[in-house]
């Protein structure tokens, strides 16, 4: 959040903090759900594709 305060100008601060807050709240819900769908429907090896 300190980086957001440093980078964005004062007049765009509310929008930047809104986007930061939405992603901070949505990520813990979307991540495990998407991981579960990948493992169940596609293939678990797809997760390792982005590691290498």
C-alpha positions, 0 to 999 in steps of 0.5 A, a space after each residue: 500500500 505504501 507503493 500505491 501512495 508513492 506512485 499515484 498522484 493525490 487526485 487518483 488516490 481513491 481509485 488506486 486504493 479501490 482497485 488495490 482493495 478489491 484485488 486484496 479481497 478477491 484474490 483469496 477467493 478466486 485463487 483456490 477456486 481456480 486451482 481446484 477447477 484446473 486440478 479437477 477439469 483440466 490437468 494438475 500439470 498445467 499448474 507447473 507450466 508457469 513455474 518453468 
